[in-house]
């Protein structure tokens, strides 16, 4: 059986479970992944982000930008 088909079958079976059991399954899977190191937290290299937004707000006043964002939330 192809992996995609098997995964679809598993997903359909999971949907039949009550929410509490679905949550237990998610917790168990997360625990297994952590144990294997697949869900390990990776350190971010912040230096790679340097300059990524260069020119994004070119010519725009920072305070006006913030004020506009605040107005959009109302």
Secondary structure, 3 states (H helix, E strand, C coil): CCHHHHHHHHHHHHHHCCHHHHHHHHHHHHHHHHHHCCCCCCCCCHHHHCCCCCCCCCCCCHHHHHHHHHHHHC
